Amino acid sequence: MKLNELSPPKGARKKVKRLGRGPGSGHGKTAGRGSKGQKSRSGGNIRPGYEGGQMPLQRRLPKRGFTNIFRKEFAVVNIRDLERFERGSVVDKTALTGAGLLKRNSDGVKLLGHGTIDYPLVLKVDRCSKSARAKLEAVGGKVEFV
């Protein structure tokens, strides 16, 4: 078998429906849009959620809750994730991003205590749980708040 002999299996490729190409095609004149009305016109489409003038569902339902526009999103890093750093190194946001632990941009970094570590590190984070701080300081490490 050669690359030029490859072809898709029977029925995998469907012919495109060519609209408005004369009466012989079966899709001529109105091109499958029917006659008259909003949907037959060019640019005549209705937005999602429009119910023909009836009060739309998203406006009929009661609204609940509150969105805090000042909310801060913290990226979470666990103690077990810090194994990839060398003994005694300083770990900050740029080091965590370089190691692939922080993917998207967040308001800060929070250290949580899941897992164990057996050598000291200096961590520069925005927040830290009590258990994570205790584990890090037990092996001689240090947590600094940025």
DRENTORKOL-3810 file (N, C-alpha, C; in nm, 4 decimals):
REM DRENTORKOL-3810
@n.u->0.0833; n.v->-0.1200; n.w->0.0000; ca.u->0.0000; ca.v->0.0000; ca.w->0.0000; c.u->0.0874; c.v->0.1259; c.w->0.0000
@n.u->0.0503; n.v->0.2196; n.w->-0.0863; ca.u->0.1253; ca.v->0.3443; ca.w->-0.0965; c.u->0.0350; c.v->0.4611; c.w->-0.0562
@n.u->0.0974; n.v->0.5742; n.w->-0.0246; ca.u->0.0200; ca.v->0.6910; ca.w->0.0170; c.u->-0.0798; c.v->0.7352; c.w->-0.0889
@n.u->-0.0413; n.v->0.7241; n.w->-0.2163; ca.u->-0.1319; ca.v->0.7685; ca.w->-0.3226; c.u->-0.2450; c.v->0.6688; c.w->-0.3480
@n.u->-0.2382; n.v->0.5518; n.w->-0.2860; ca.u->-0.3448; ca.v->0.4530; ca.w->-0.3031; c.u->-0.4487; c.v->0.4591; c.w->-0.1902
@n.u->-0.4199; n.v->0.5403; n.w->-0.0876; ca.u->-0.5134; ca.v->0.5507; ca.w->0.0250; c.u->-0.6379; c.v->0.6286; c.w->-0.0149
@n.u->-0.7523; n.v->0.5810; n.w->0.0301; ca.u->-0.8769; ca.v->0.6529; ca.w->0.0069; c.u->-0.9715; c.v->0.6225; c.w->0.1226
@n.u->-1.0625; n.v->0.7154; n.w->0.1518; ca.u->-1.1549; ca.v->0.6911; ca.w->0.2626; c.u->-1.2501; c.v->0.5762; c.w->0.2297
@n.u->-1.3031; n.v->0.5081; n.w->0.3314; ca.u->-1.3952; ca.v->0.3968; ca.w->0.3056; c.u->-1.5244; c.v->0.4446; c.w->0.2405
@n.u->-1.5952; n.v->0.3529; n.w->0.1765; ca.u->-1.7214; ca.v->0.3857; ca.w->0.1085; c.u->-1.8203; c.v->0.4441; c.w->0.2084
@n.u->-1.8844; n.v->0.5547; n.w->0.1738; ca.u->-1.9840; ca.v->0.6168; ca.w->0.2599; c.u->-1.9273; c.v->0.7138; c.w->0.3615
@n.u->-1.7943; n.v->0.7259; n.w->0.3690; ca.u->-1.7350; ca.v->0.8162; ca.w->0.4664; c.u->-1.7430; c.v->0.9612; c.w->0.4196
@n.u->-1.7412; n.v->0.9815; n.w->0.2894; ca.u->-1.7480; ca.v->1.1172; ca.w->0.2359; c.u->-1.8806; c.v->1.1372; c.w->0.1636
@n.u->-1.9501; n.v->1.2458; n.w->0.2009; ca.u->-2.0814; ca.v->1.2734; ca.w->0.1450; c.u->-2.0717; c.v->1.3945; c.w->0.0532
@n.u->-2.1440; n.v->1.3908; n.w->-0.0575; ca.u->-2.1412; ca.v->1.5040; ca.w->-0.1494; c.u->-2.2071; c.v->1.6250; c.w->-0.0843
@n.u->-2.1510; n.v->1.7437; n.w->-0.1083; ca.u->-2.2040; ca.v->1.8659; ca.w->-0.0498; c.u->-2.3342; c.v->1.9037; c.w->-0.1207
@n.u->-2.4314; n.v->1.9580; n.w->-0.0449; ca.u->-2.5597; ca.v->1.9990; ca.w->-0.1000; c.u->-2.5423; c.v->2.1365; c.w->-0.1632
@n.u->-2.5422; n.v->2.1421; n.w->-0.2964; ca.u->-2.5208; ca.v->2.2684; ca.w->-0.3670; c.u->-2.6555; c.v->2.3355; c.w->-0.3898
@n.u->-2.6781; n.v->2.4455; n.w->-0.3190; ca.u->-2.8074; ca.v->2.5135; ca.w->-0.3225; c.u->-2.8118; c.v->2.6213; c.w->-0.4295
@n.u->-2.9307; n.v->2.6422; n.w->-0.4855; ca.u->-2.9519; ca.v->2.7505; ca.w->-0.5810; c.u->-2.8772; c.v->2.7327; c.w->-0.7104
@n.u->-2.8729; n.v->2.6105; n.w->-0.7606; ca.u->-2.8013; ca.v->2.5843; ca.w->-0.8861; c.u->-2.8946; c.v->2.5331; c.w->-0.9963
@n.u->-3.0133; n.v->2.5944; n.w->-1.0037; ca.u->-3.1051; ca.v->2.5629; ca.w->-1.1122; c.u->-3.2075; c.v->2.4566; c.w->-1.0764
@n.u->-3.3172; n.v->2.4513; n.w->-1.1554; ca.u->-3.4282; ca.v->2.3602; ca.w->-1.1245; c.u->-3.3904; c.v->2.2126; c.w->-1.1352
@n.u->-3.2942; n.v->2.1800; n.w->-1.2162; ca.u->-3.2556; ca.v->2.0397; ca.w->-1.2342; c.u->-3.1884; c.v->1.9803; c.w->-1.1116
@n.u->-3.1352; n.v->2.0653; n.w->-1.0273; ca.u->-3.0615; ca.v->2.0142; ca.w->-0.9114; c.u->-3.1547; c.v->1.9677; c.w->-0.8006
@n.u->-3.2811; n.v->2.0151; n.w->-0.8026; ca.u->-3.3724; ca.v->1.9836; ca.w->-0.6940; c.u->-3.3612; c.v->2.0816; c.w->-0.5792
@n.u->-3.2589; n.v->2.1667; n.w->-0.5830; ca.u->-3.2419; ca.v->2.2680; ca.w->-0.4796; c.u->-3.2296; c.v->2.4064; c.w->-0.5423
@n.u->-3.3011; n.v->2.4305; n.w->-0.6483; ca.u->-3.2926; ca.v->2.5593; ca.w->-0.7165; c.u->-3.3934; c.v->2.6578; c.w->-0.6614
@n.u->-3.4118; n.v->2.7678; n.w->-0.7308; ca.u->-3.5051; ca.v->2.8746; ca.w->-0.6982; c.u->-3.4987; c.v->2.9190; c.w->-0.5531
@n.u->-3.5743; n.v->2.8587; n.w->-0.4621; ca.u->-3.5749; ca.v->2.9049; ca.w->-0.3230; c.u->-3.4635; c.v->2.8405; c.w->-0.2406
@n.u->-3.3895; n.v->2.7501; n.w->-0.2977; ca.u->-3.2726; ca.v->2.6880; ca.w->-0.2354; c.u->-3.3035; c.v->2.6230; c.w->-0.1010
@n.u->-3.4186; n.v->2.5538; n.w->-0.0915; ca.u->-3.4508; ca.v->2.4795; ca.w->0.0291; c.u->-3.5010; c.v->2.5638; c.w->0.1440
@n.u->-3.5238; n.v->2.6959; n.w->0.1192; ca.u->-3.5681; ca.v->2.7844; ca.w->0.2274; c.u->-3.7204; c.v->2.8002; c.w->0.2316
@n.u->-3.7905; n.v->2.7389; n.w->0.1409; ca.u->-3.9350; ca.v->2.7592; ca.w->0.1339; c.u->-3.9641; c.v->2.8945; c.w->0.0718
@n.u->-4.0897; n.v->2.9406; n.w->0.0808; ca.u->-4.1199; ca.v->3.0705; ca.w->0.0216; c.u->-4.1688; c.v->3.1678; c.w->0.1282
@n.u->-4.1252; n.v->3.2881; n.w->0.1184; ca.u->-4.1597; ca.v->3.3994; ca.w->0.2074; c.u->-4.1274; c.v->3.3722; c.w->0.3540
@n.u->-4.1342; n.v->3.4779; n.w->0.4332; ca.u->-4.1104; ca.v->3.4667; ca.w->0.5765; c.u->-3.9690; c.v->3.5048; c.w->0.6154
@n.u->-3.9484; n.v->3.5243; n.w->0.7441; ca.u->-3.8201; ca.v->3.5733; ca.w->0.7958; c.u->-3.7046; c.v->3.4806; c.w->0.7621
@n.u->-3.7276; n.v->3.3494; n.w->0.7730; ca.u->-3.6173; ca.v->3.2549; ca.w->0.7515; c.u->-3.5778; c.v->3.2408; c.w->0.6049
@n.u->-3.6628; n.v->3.2899; n.w->0.5137; ca.u->-3.6284; ca.v->3.2793; ca.w->0.3719; c.u->-3.5431; c.v->3.3974; c.w->0.3258
@n.u->-3.5404; n.v->3.5025; n.w->0.4058; ca.u->-3.4689; ca.v->3.6241; ca.w->0.3658; c.u->-3.3192; c.v->3.6136; c.w->0.3930
@n.u->-3.2437; n.v->3.6937; n.w->0.3204; ca.u->-3.1003; ca.v->3.6983; ca.w->0.3454; c.u->-3.0765; c.v->3.7722; c.w->0.4763
@n.u->-2.9966; n.v->3.7148; n.w->0.5645; ca.u->-2.9716; ca.v->3.7748; ca.w->0.6947; c.u->-3.0885; c.v->3.7606; c.w->0.7890
@n.u->-3.1897; n.v->3.6850; n.w->0.7497; ca.u->-3.3094; ca.v->3.6740; ca.w->0.8322; c.u->-3.3040; c.v->3.5544; c.w->0.9247
@n.u->-3.2228; n.v->3.5635; n.w->1.0262; ca.u->-3.2227; ca.v->3.4546; ca.w->1.1237; c.u->-3.2633; c.v->3.5116; c.w->1.2586
@n.u->-3.3137; n.v->3.4258; n.w->1.3446; ca.u->-3.3589; ca.v->3.4723; ca.w->1.4754; c.u->-3.2574; c.v->3.4309; c.w->1.5802
@n.u->-3.2366; n.v->3.5178; n.w->1.6771; ca.u->-3.1331; ca.v->3.4907; ca.w->1.7778; c.u->-3.1739; c.v->3.3734; c.w->1.8667
@n.u->-3.0775; n.v->3.3051; n.w->1.9264; ca.u->-3.1089; ca.v->3.1944; ca.w->2.0168; c.u->-3.1894; c.v->3.2447; c.w->2.1362
@n.u->-3.2904; n.v->3.1714; n.w->2.1743; ca.u->-3.3718; ca.v->3.2100; ca.w->2.2888; c.u->-3.4929; c.v->3.2939; c.w->2.2515
@n.u->-3.5033; n.v->3.3370; n.w->2.1248; ca.u->-3.6175; ca.v->3.4182; ca.w->2.0828; c.u->-3.7386; c.v->3.3277; c.w->2.0690
@n.u->-3.8519; n.v->3.3684; n.w->2.1271; ca.u->-3.9711; ca.v->3.2834; ca.w->2.1255; c.u->-4.0873; c.v->3.3512; c.w->2.0549
@n.u->-4.0565; n.v->3.4255; n.w->1.9505; ca.u->-4.1618; ca.v->3.4844; ca.w->1.8688; c.u->-4.2377; c.v->3.5963; c.w->1.9370
@n.u->-4.1753; n.v->3.6658; n.w->2.0296; ca.u->-4.2412; ca.v->3.7758; ca.w->2.0995; c.u->-4.2900; c.v->3.7356; c.w->2.2372
@n.u->-4.3085; n.v->3.6037; n.w->2.2599; ca.u->-4.3429; ca.v->3.5557; ca.w->2.3949; c.u->-4.2251; c.v->3.5840; c.w->2.4861
@n.u->-4.2544; n.v->3.6086; n.w->2.6149; ca.u->-4.1475; ca.v->3.6379; ca.w->2.7099; c.u->-4.0510; c.v->3.5180; c.w->2.7154
@n.u->-3.9252; n.v->3.5369; n.w->2.6805; ca.u->-3.8322; ca.v->3.4241; ca.w->2.6726; c.u->-3.8085; c.v->3.3567; c.w->2.8082
@n.u->-3.7706; n.v->3.2300; n.w->2.8036; ca.u->-3.7519; ca.v->3.1500; ca.w->2.9242; c.u->-3.6515; c.v->3.2136; c.w->3.0197
@n.u->-3.5403; n.v->3.2660; n.w->2.9657; ca.u->-3.4383; ca.v->3.3234; ca.w->3.0539; c.u->-3.4866; c.v->3.4502; c.w->3.1230
@n.u->-3.5936; n.v->3.5106; n.w->3.0748; ca.u->-3.6512; ca.v->3.6263; ca.w->3.1435; c.u->-3.7680; c.v->3.5871; c.w->3.2320
@n.u->-3.8317; n.v->3.4715; n.w->3.2038; ca.u->-3.9444; ca.v->3.4249; ca.w->3.2862; c.u->-3.8972; c.v->3.3661; c.w->3.4186
@n.u->-3.7795; n.v->3.3035; n.w->3.4182; ca.u->-3.7315; ca.v->3.2364; ca.w->3.5385; c.u->-3.6810; c.v->3.3373; c.w->3.6407
@n.u->-3.7007; n.v->3.3088; n.w->3.7703; ca.u->-3.6513; ca.v->3.4008; ca.w->3.8725; c.u->-3.4992; c.v->3.3982; c.w->3.8797
@n.u->-3.4428; n.v->3.5122; n.w->3.9099; ca.u->-3.2968; ca.v->3.5212; ca.w->3.9198; c.u->-3.2570; c.v->3.5058; c.w->4.0656
@n.u->-3.1476; n.v->3.4340; n.w->4.0895; ca.u->-3.1007; ca.v->3.4139; ca.w->4.2263; c.u->-2.9504; c.v->3.4288; c.w->4.2319
@n.u->-2.9007; n.v->3.4599; n.w->4.3516; ca.u->-2.7571; ca.v->3.4590; ca.w->4.3710; c.u->-2.6926; c.v->3.5941; c.w->4.3511
@n.u->-2.5615; n.v->3.5907; n.w->4.3600; ca.u->-2.4822; ca.v->3.7124; ca.w->4.3566; c.u->-2.3449; c.v->3.6764; c.w->4.3033
@n.u->-2.2907; n.v->3.7560; n.w->4.2157; ca.u->-2.1560; ca.v->3.7335; ca.w->4.1646; c.u->-2.0654; c.v->3.8445; c.w->4.2156
@n.u->-1.9672; n.v->3.8056; n.w->4.2917; ca.u->-1.8735; ca.v->3.9024; ca.w->4.3467; c.u->-1.7721; c.v->3.9394; c.w->4.2388
@n.u->-1.7736; n.v->4.0644; n.w->4.1939; ca.u->-1.6833; ca.v->4.1053; ca.w->4.0867; c.u->-1.5406; c.v->4.1252; c.w->4.1360
@n.u->-1.5229; n.v->4.1256; n.w->4.2690; ca.u->-1.3891; ca.v->4.1431; ca.w->4.3266; c.u->-1.3281; c.v->4.0105; c.w->4.3719
@n.u->-1.3907; n.v->3.8982; n.w->4.3365; ca.u->-1.3432; ca.v->3.7667; ca.w->4.3787; c.u->-1.2029; c.v->3.7396; c.w->4.3255
@n.u->-1.1217; n.v->3.6753; n.w->4.4079; ca.u->-0.9855; ca.v->3.6405; ca.w->4.3666; c.u->-0.9766; c.v->3.4902; c.w->4.3433
@n.u->-0.9204; n.v->3.4504; n.w->4.2302; ca.u->-0.9000; ca.v->3.3094; ca.w->4.1958; c.u->-0.7579; c.v->3.2717; c.w->4.2341
@n.u->-0.7435; n.v->3.1715; n.w->4.3182; ca.u->-0.6107; ca.v->3.1259; ca.w->4.3587; c.u->-0.5777; c.v->2.9936; c.w->4.2915
@n.u->-0.4558; n.v->2.9852; n.w->4.2387; ca.u->-0.4069; ca.v->2.8587; ca.w->4.1836; c.u->-0.3587; c.v->2.7745; c.w->4.3010
@n.u->-0.3940; n.v->2.6461; n.w->4.3009; ca.u->-0.3618; ca.v->2.5590; ca.w->4.4129; c.u->-0.2384; c.v->2.4748; c.w->4.3820
@n.u->-0.1444; n.v->2.4737; n.w->4.4767; ca.u->-0.0247; ca.v->2.3895; ca.w->4.4664; c.u->-0.0164; c.v->2.3081; c.w->4.5946
@n.u->0.0029; n.v->2.1771; n.w->4.5825; ca.u->0.0140; ca.v->2.0905; ca.w->4.6992; c.u->0.1601; c.v->2.0633; c.w->4.7324
@n.u->0.1844; n.v->2.0201; n.w->4.8564; ca.u->0.3199; ca.v->1.9861; ca.w->4.9010; c.u->0.3799; c.v->1.8770; c.w->4.8115
@n.u->0.2958; n.v->1.7792; n.w->4.7714; ca.u->0.3465; ca.v->1.6680; ca.w->4.6894; c.u->0.3971; c.v->1.7148; c.w->4.5532
@n.u->0.3507; n.v->1.8301; n.w->4.5053; ca.u->0.3932; ca.v->1.8823; ca.w->4.3746; c.u->0.5325; c.v->1.9446; c.w->4.3794
@n.u->0.5849; n.v->1.9682; n.w->4.5000; ca.u->0.7122; ca.v->2.0392; ca.w->4.5139; c.u->0.8338; c.v->1.9474; c.w->4.5027
@n.u->0.8119; n.v->1.8160; n.w->4.4795; ca.u->0.9219; ca.v->1.7196; ca.w->4.4692; c.u->1.0157; c.v->1.7508; c.w->4.3535
@n.u->0.9640; n.v->1.8174; n.w->4.2512; ca.u->1.0445; ca.v->1.8444; ca.w->4.1318; c.u->1.1482; c.v->1.9555; c.w->4.1516
@n.u->1.1401; n.v->2.0266; n.w->4.2635; ca.u->1.2365; ca.v->2.1337; ca.w->4.2895; c.u->1.3544; c.v->2.0817; c.w->4.3734
@n.u->1.4724; n.v->2.1383; n.w->4.3493; ca.u->1.5936; ca.v->2.0941; ca.w->4.4200; c.u->1.5921; c.v->2.1408; c.w->4.5648
@n.u->1.6696; n.v->2.0706; n.w->4.6463; ca.u->1.6816; ca.v->2.1016; ca.w->4.7889; c.u->1.7268; c.v->2.2461; c.w->4.8095
@n.u->1.6552; n.v->2.3193; n.w->4.8952; ca.u->1.6939; ca.v->2.4547; ca.w->4.9311; c.u->1.6635; c.v->2.5619; c.w->4.8280
@n.u->1.5980; n.v->2.5265; n.w->4.7173; ca.u->1.5715; ca.v->2.6273; ca.w->4.6140; c.u->1.4560; c.v->2.7191; c.w->4.6544
@n.u->1.4541; n.v->2.8380; n.w->4.5947; ca.u->1.3482; ca.v->2.9350; ca.w->4.6200; c.u->1.2401; c.v->2.9147; c.w->4.5137
@n.u->1.1191; n.v->2.8868; n.w->4.5598; ca.u->1.0079; ca.v->2.8571; ca.w->4.4686; c.u->0.9080; c.v->2.9718; c.w->4.4738
@n.u->0.8929; n.v->3.0413; n.w->4.3599; ca.u->0.7951; ca.v->3.1492; ca.w->4.3510; c.u->0.7033; c.v->3.1228; c.w->4.2320
@n.u->0.6226; n.v->3.2226; n.w->4.1968; ca.u->0.5235; ca.v->3.2045; ca.w->4.0903; c.u->0.5893; c.v->3.1712; c.w->3.9555
@n.u->0.7017; n.v->3.2372; n.w->3.9248; ca.u->0.7687; ca.v->3.2101; ca.w->3.7964; c.u->0.8275; c.v->3.0692; c.w->3.7931
@n.u->0.8818; n.v->3.0223; n.w->3.9067; ca.u->0.9374; ca.v->2.8867; ca.w->3.9133; c.u->0.8266; c.v->2.7831; c.w->3.8989
@n.u->0.7115; n.v->2.8086; n.w->3.9595; ca.u->0.5982; ca.v->2.7170; ca.w->3.9496; c.u->0.5437; c.v->2.7117; c.w->3.8075
@n.u->0.5396; n.v->2.8265; n.w->3.7408; ca.u->0.4941; ca.v->2.8316; ca.w->3.6016; c.u->0.5913; c.v->2.7568; c.w->3.5111
@n.u->0.7204; n.v->2.7768; n.w->3.5347; ca.u->0.8232; ca.v->2.7079; ca.w->3.4565; c.u->0.8181; c.v->2.5570; c.w->3.4725
@n.u->0.7787; n.v->2.5114; n.w->3.5917; ca.u->0.7700; ca.v->2.3679; ca.w->3.6191; c.u->0.6390; c.v->2.3082; c.w->3.5680
@n.u->0.5496; n.v->2.3938; n.w->3.5180; ca.u->0.4231; ca.v->2.3455; ca.w->3.4629; c.u->0.3144; c.v->2.3250; c.w->3.5680
@n.u->0.3330; n.v->2.3785; n.w->3.6880; ca.u->0.2325; ca.v->2.3625; ca.w->3.7935; c.u->0.1226; c.v->2.4676; c.w->3.7854
@n.u->0.1532; n.v->2.5831; n.w->3.7274; ca.u->0.0522; ca.v->2.6869; ca.w->3.7082; c.u->0.0250; c.v->2.6993; c.w->3.5598
@n.u->-0.0984; n.v->2.6759; n.w->3.5208; ca.u->-0.1323; ca.v->2.6796; ca.w->3.3788; c.u->-0.1831; c.v->2.8176; c.w->3.3366
@n.u->-0.2928; n.v->2.8613; n.w->3.4013; ca.u->-0.3518; ca.v->2.9885; ca.w->3.3581; c.u->-0.3183; c.v->3.0993; c.w->3.4565
@n.u->-0.3419; n.v->3.2201; n.w->3.4146; ca.u->-0.3112; ca.v->3.3354; ca.w->3.4985; c.u->-0.4129; c.v->3.3448; c.w->3.6122
@n.u->-0.3641; n.v->3.3540; n.w->3.7357; ca.u->-0.4540; ca.v->3.3624; ca.w->3.8503; c.u->-0.4124; c.v->3.4807; c.w->3.9377
@n.u->-0.4967; n.v->3.5114; n.w->4.0383; ca.u->-0.4693; ca.v->3.6246; ca.w->4.1257; c.u->-0.3610; c.v->3.5942; c.w->4.2284
@n.u->-0.3360; n.v->3.4680; n.w->4.2524; ca.u->-0.2346; ca.v->3.4314; ca.w->4.3503; c.u->-0.2160; c.v->3.2811; c.w->4.3572
@n.u->-0.1235; n.v->3.2381; n.w->4.4450; ca.u->-0.0934; ca.v->3.0961; ca.w->4.4618; c.u->-0.1204; c.v->3.0588; c.w->4.6069
@n.u->-0.1903; n.v->2.9463; n.w->4.6269; ca.u->-0.2142; ca.v->2.8980; ca.w->4.7622; c.u->-0.1501; c.v->2.7610; c.w->4.7763
@n.u->-0.0755; n.v->2.7417; n.w->4.8828; ca.u->-0.0084; ca.v->2.6151; ca.w->4.9118; c.u->-0.0952; c.v->2.5323; c.w->5.0051
@n.u->-0.1245; n.v->2.4075; n.w->4.9640; ca.u->-0.2030; ca.v->2.3165; ca.w->5.0466; c.u->-0.1164; c.v->2.1994; c.w->5.0911
@n.u->-0.1583; n.v->2.1307; n.w->5.1963; ca.u->-0.0728; ca.v->2.0312; ca.w->5.2613; c.u->-0.0900; c.v->1.8875; c.w->5.2187
@n.u->-0.1411; n.v->1.8587; n.w->5.1004; ca.u->-0.1581; ca.v->1.7205; ca.w->5.0573; c.u->-0.0240; c.v->1.6625; c.w->5.0128
@n.u->0.0185; n.v->1.5536; n.w->5.0749; ca.u->0.1457; ca.v->1.4907; ca.w->5.0409; c.u->0.2522; c.v->1.5195; c.w->5.1453
@n.u->0.3737; n.v->1.4728; n.w->5.1159; ca.u->0.4847; ca.v->1.4934; ca.w->5.2096; c.u->0.6068; c.v->1.5464; c.w->5.1351
@n.u->0.6986; n.v->1.6031; n.w->5.2134; ca.u->0.8258; ca.v->1.6504; ca.w->5.1575; c.u->0.9327; c.v->1.6233; c.w->5.2624
@n.u->1.0547; n.v->1.5873; n.w->5.2186; ca.u->1.1578; ca.v->1.5511; ca.w->5.3167; c.u->1.2840; c.v->1.6353; c.w->5.3042
@n.u->1.2762; n.v->1.7499; n.w->5.2390; ca.u->1.3896; ca.v->1.8418; ca.w->5.2331; c.u->1.3372; c.v->1.9853; c.w->5.2324
@n.u->1.4207; n.v->2.0813; n.w->5.2781; ca.u->1.3720; ca.v->2.2193; ca.w->5.2926; c.u->1.3640; c.v->2.2949; c.w->5.1592
@n.u->1.2649; n.v->2.3829; n.w->5.1510; ca.u->1.2468; ca.v->2.4735; ca.w->5.0377; c.u->1.2037; c.v->2.6090; c.w->5.0922
@n.u->1.2301; n.v->2.7143; n.w->5.0167; ca.u->1.1785; ca.v->2.8469; ca.w->5.0516; c.u->1.0680; c.v->2.8775; c.w->4.9518
@n.u->0.9449; n.v->2.8913; n.w->5.0031; ca.u->0.8300; ca.v->2.9147; ca.w->4.9164; c.u->0.7801; c.v->3.0572; c.w->4.9289
@n.u->0.7575; n.v->3.1227; n.w->4.8144; ca.u->0.7006; ca.v->3.2576; ca.w->4.8128; c.u->0.5620; c.v->3.2466; c.w->4.7502
@n.u->0.4594; n.v->3.2454; n.w->4.8370; ca.u->0.3215; ca.v->3.2280; ca.w->4.7917; c.u->0.2331; c.v->3.3367; c.w->4.8514
@n.u->0.1092; n.v->3.3431; n.w->4.8045; ca.u->0.0158; ca.v->3.4431; ca.w->4.8536; c.u->-0.0589; c.v->3.3943; c.w->4.9774
@n.u->-0.0919; n.v->3.2634; n.w->4.9773; ca.u->-0.1615; ca.v->3.2046; ca.w->5.0910; c.u->-0.1086; c.v->3.0650; c.w->5.1165
@n.u->-0.1313; n.v->3.0169; n.w->5.2393; ca.u->-0.0796; ca.v->2.8849; ca.w->5.2763; c.u->-0.1674; c.v->2.8266; c.w->5.3858
@n.u->-0.1967; n.v->2.6960; n.w->5.3765; ca.u->-0.2754; ca.v->2.6314; ca.w->5.4821; c.u->-0.1840; c.v->2.6007; c.w->5.6010
@n.u->-0.2460; n.v->2.5818; n.w->5.7188; ca.u->-0.1680; ca.v->2.5552; ca.w->5.8402; c.u->-0.0902; c.v->2.4245; c.w->5.8283
@n.u->-0.1544; n.v->2.3212; n.w->5.7713; ca.u->-0.0885; ca.v->2.1904; ca.w->5.7604; c.u->0.0309; c.v->2.1968; c.w->5.6654
@n.u->0.0174; n.v->2.2712; n.w->5.5566; ca.u->0.1273; ca.v->2.2832; ca.w->5.4597; c.u->0.2452; c.v->2.3558; c.w->5.5232
@n.u->0.2151; n.v->2.4610; n.w->5.5965; ca.u->0.3204; ca.v->2.5387; ca.w->5.6625; c.u->0.3927; c.v->2.4531; c.w->5.7673
@n.u->0.3155; n.v->2.3749; n.w->5.8419; ca.u->0.3734; ca.v->2.2889; ca.w->5.9457; c.u->0.4655; c.v->2.1830; c.w->5.8842
@n.u->0.4213; n.v->2.1222; n.w->5.7735; ca.u->0.5022; ca.v->2.0187; ca.w->5.7066; c.u->0.6324; c.v->2.0769; c.w->5.6530
@n.u->0.6251; n.v->2.1967; n.w->5.5951; ca.u->0.7429; ca.v->2.2588; ca.w->5.5360; c.u->0.8412; c.v->2.3027; c.w->5.6439
@n.u->0.7893; n.v->2.3595; n.w->5.7522; ca.u->0.8774; ca.v->2.4058; ca.w->5.8591; c.u->0.9353; c.v->2.2901; c.w->5.9408
@n.u->0.8688; n.v->2.1748; n.w->5.9397; ca.u->0.9170; ca.v->2.0567; ca.w->6.0119; c.u->1.0465; c.v->2.0030; c.w->5.9508
@n.u->1.0644; n.v->2.0229; n.w->5.8193; ca.u->1.1869; ca.v->1.9747; ca.w->5.7531; c.u->1.2877; c.v->2.0876; c.w->5.7328
@n.u->1.2603; n.v->2.2050; n.w->5.7916; ca.u->1.3551; ca.v->2.3162; ca.w->5.7842; c.u->1.3262; c.v->2.4154; c.w->5.6736
@n.u->1.2112; n.v->2.4031; n.w->5.6095; ca.u->1.1741; ca.v->2.4955; ca.w->5.5022; c.u->1.1139; c.v->2.6233; c.w->5.5572
@n.u->1.0742; n.v->2.7119; n.w->5.4651; ca.u->1.0239; ca.v->2.8428; ca.w->5.5069; c.u->0.9164; c.v->2.8889; c.w->5.4080
@n.u->0.8104; n.v->2.9514; n.w->5.4598; ca.u->0.7047; ca.v->3.0068; ca.w->5.3744; c.u->0.7082; c.v->3.1580; c.w->5.3879
@n.u->0.7231; n.v->3.2269; n.w->5.2740; ca.u->0.7190; ca.v->3.3743; ca.w->5.2731; c.u->0.5957; c.v->3.4177; c.w->5.1966
@n.u->0.5246; n.v->3.5160; n.w->5.2486; ca.u->0.4034; ca.v->3.5651; ca.w->5.1822; c.u->0.4376; c.v->3.6859; c.w->5.0970
@n.u->0.3909; n.v->3.6815; n.w->4.9731; ca.u->0.4196; ca.v->3.7877; ca.w->4.8766; c.u->0.3153; c.v->3.8966; c.w->4.8870
END
